[in-house]
Amino acid sequence: MQAGKEELIERREYLGFLASNAGKNTALLGRKKSGKTLILKQHIKNHGKDYLSVYIDLEKINLVPENFSIEFIGNILFNFLGKKPAEYKNFLKLEYLKKIIPSVKSNKCSEILNSVENELLKIKPSQKFLVESAFKFAETLAADKNKKITICLDNFENILDLNNFSQIKNIISLMNFENKDVRYIITSSLISQFKDLKNFEIIEIKNLDKKESALLIEKIIGKTDKKAVDEIYEFSKGHPLVLKSIASRYKETKDAKKSFLTELLCKESITYNYCKNSLSFYLNLARGQSLLKNILKIIAKKELRLSEIALELHRSAPITKAMLERLISVDLISKKDSRFYFDDKILQHWVKLTQDGYDFDFIPEDKTLEEIQL
């Protein structure tokens, strides 16, 4: 619990953004592990009495339309009825929802649940109807009970999985973002994908600045000299998770560079796994992973132009350009002055060094770390 408080120390700008935009659809966009979920949950804690908050992690909910409709409605009912966490699993089953729906005392909500059940009994149910019914359930409950509902969709990019079903194709078009009683708060690590989302107030979660980083570093390791604080900040780039991992390691090593490299390159470390999981996450959203990985290895060593990348990739410029556009679309790389580069410098270091053989099962000797050039 204490760790969460540490991370939230200087995230008040974003909590203020959510509070000041109450009643509007809002989006928190930022890189993996930038603190989006923590900010969202703290907002729910601060304002849970102002309206009914329904938190749904789209990494955990079933994204097959038939199951999605039941679990989405179940999440709404679980929060509306104020049940305990131990009971949550029951609300993911249609049979249980049928038993408990009378306690809601809403004929219209009961009708929607009945229509979902009837549709599921068909040989070929309408997946579009099922998903639309789930969203409509929230609006109907809000209107029937004169209750404002905020649906908080964490890891929102996962909802795009529903586009893989031919009857749906465009899931976002099926969501009503203009309803007066239901608003949405979403979080996503796909900044480019959602930065222009209509009917939403958008804010991007940035890394901690130098002052904010210094406060967090001192929370972890206590008072220390300015040089150490500056070095930890520079190595972490202000990324909350990476900064915490380096600062925690610094308590043992008393050496910022050694702490950074140990965290970056040891397979059991927090930063190593952050990089590994982030790369996997973004590449899974793109297509053609083998070529994309090769491009990232090339760019990790040096910012290059399209023609230079194509030459090293042994592919034509048009094919290389198409691959680069995929990487840009999932926020892995950016382009400036005709050159392509990593936005996430920590991930760049990780890709460059691990492909050069610098990844370790155990903490390496100081001599090995000293030879590494960043």
Secondary structure as GFF3:
##gff-version 3
##sequence-region A 1 374
A	DSSP	alpha_helix	2	8	.	.	.	ID=ss1
A	DSSP	alpha_helix	12	20	.	.	.	ID=ss2
A	DSSP	beta_strand	26	29	.	.	.	ID=ss3
A	DSSP	alpha_helix	36	47	.	.	.	ID=ss4
A	DSSP	beta_strand	52	57	.	.	.	ID=ss5
A	DSSP	alpha_helix	65	80	.	.	.	ID=ss6
A	DSSP	three_ten_helix	85	92	.	.	.	ID=ss7
A	DSSP	alpha_helix	94	100	.	.	.	ID=ss8
A	DSSP	three_ten_helix	101	104	.	.	.	ID=ss9
A	DSSP	alpha_helix	107	120	.	.	.	ID=ss10
A	DSSP	alpha_helix	127	144	.	.	.	ID=ss11
A	DSSP	beta_strand	149	154	.	.	.	ID=ss12
A	DSSP	three_ten_helix	156	164	.	.	.	ID=ss13
A	DSSP	three_ten_helix	171	174	.	.	.	ID=ss14
A	DSSP	beta_strand	182	188	.	.	.	ID=ss15
A	DSSP	alpha_helix	191	194	.	.	.	ID=ss16
A	DSSP	beta_strand	201	204	.	.	.	ID=ss17
A	DSSP	alpha_helix	210	221	.	.	.	ID=ss18
A	DSSP	alpha_helix	226	236	.	.	.	ID=ss19
A	DSSP	alpha_helix	240	253	.	.	.	ID=ss20
A	DSSP	alpha_helix	256	265	.	.	.	ID=ss21
A	DSSP	alpha_helix	270	285	.	.	.	ID=ss22
A	DSSP	alpha_helix	289	301	.	.	.	ID=ss23
A	DSSP	beta_strand	304	305	.	.	.	ID=ss24
A	DSSP	alpha_helix	306	313	.	.	.	ID=ss25
A	DSSP	alpha_helix	317	329	.	.	.	ID=ss26
A	DSSP	beta_strand	333	336	.	.	.	ID=ss27
A	DSSP	beta_strand	339	342	.	.	.	ID=ss28
A	DSSP	alpha_helix	345	355	.	.	.	ID=ss29
A	DSSP	alpha_helix	366	370	.	.	.	ID=ss30
###
